[in-house]
Amino acid sequence: MKHLKSFTAIAATALCLPAFAMGQSATQADANEDGVLSLAEVQAVFPDMTEDQFTTIDLNGDGMLEDAEVKAAQEAGLMPTS
């Protein structure tokens, strides 16, 4: 429930993030091709992404974004879909 409240609280801020750089999809942002996105990989595409925003999107708290977390963030408007 805390994450849902956090999603709502930062949604307006997240919508101000720049568009997905050069049309990259989330999988293309995976620079080391390990199947997950680190904060550094996300910030390479979204330079304004803060650590707090990343932590909110990281629903399982492992420090990496898996496909399901990226999709949830996109559905919540925290990351563009394309």
C-alpha positions in Angstrom: 0.0 0.0 0.0 2.9 2.3 0.7 4.2 2.0 -2.8 0.8 2.8 -4.3 0.7 6.0 -2.2 4.2 6.8 -3.4 3.2 6.2 -7.0 0.5 8.7 -6.6 2.7 11.2 -4.8 5.4 11.3 -7.5 3.2 10.8 -10.6 3.1 14.5 -11.4 6.9 14.7 -11.0 7.5 11.6 -13.1 5.3 12.9 -15.9 7.8 15.8 -16.2 10.6 13.4 -17.1 12.0 13.8 -20.6 10.7 11.5 -23.3 12.4 8.1 -23.7 15.8 9.0 -25.3 16.0 8.3 -29.0 12.9 6.1 -28.8 14.7 3.4 -26.8 12.5 0.8 -25.1 13.2 -0.4 -21.6 15.0 -3.5 -22.9 17.3 -1.4 -25.1 18.2 0.6 -22.0 19.7 -2.6 -20.5 23.3 -1.7 -21.4 24.9 -4.8 -19.9 22.1 -7.1 -21.2 21.5 -8.8 -17.8 17.7 -8.6 -18.1 17.2 -5.9 -15.4 17.7 -2.2 -15.2 20.0 -0.5 -12.6 19.6 3.1 -11.5 22.5 4.1 -13.7 20.9 2.4 -16.8 17.6 4.2 -16.1 19.3 7.5 -15.5 21.1 7.1 -18.9 17.6 7.2 -20.5 15.9 9.4 -17.9 18.6 11.8 -16.6 16.1 13.4 -14.1 15.2 10.1 -12.5 16.0 10.4 -8.8 17.1 7.6 -6.5 13.8 8.0 -4.6 11.8 7.7 -7.7 13.7 4.6 -8.8 13.3 3.1 -5.3 9.5 3.7 -5.6 9.4 1.9 -8.9 11.6 -1.0 -7.6 8.6 -2.8 -6.0 10.6 -5.8 -4.6 13.4 -3.5 -3.2 16.3 -5.4 -4.9 17.9 -2.3 -6.4 17.1 -3.4 -10.0 14.0 -3.0 -12.2 12.7 -6.2 -13.7 10.3 -6.3 -16.7 7.2 -6.5 -14.5 8.3 -3.4 -12.5 9.0 -1.5 -15.6 5.6 -2.4 -17.0 3.9 -1.3 -13.7 5.8 2.0 -13.7 4.7 2.6 -17.3 1.1 1.8 -16.5 1.3 4.2 -13.6 2.7 6.9 -15.9 6.1 6.9 -14.2 8.0 5.8 -17.4 7.0 6.2 -21.0 5.9 3.1 -22.9 8.0 3.9 -26.0 
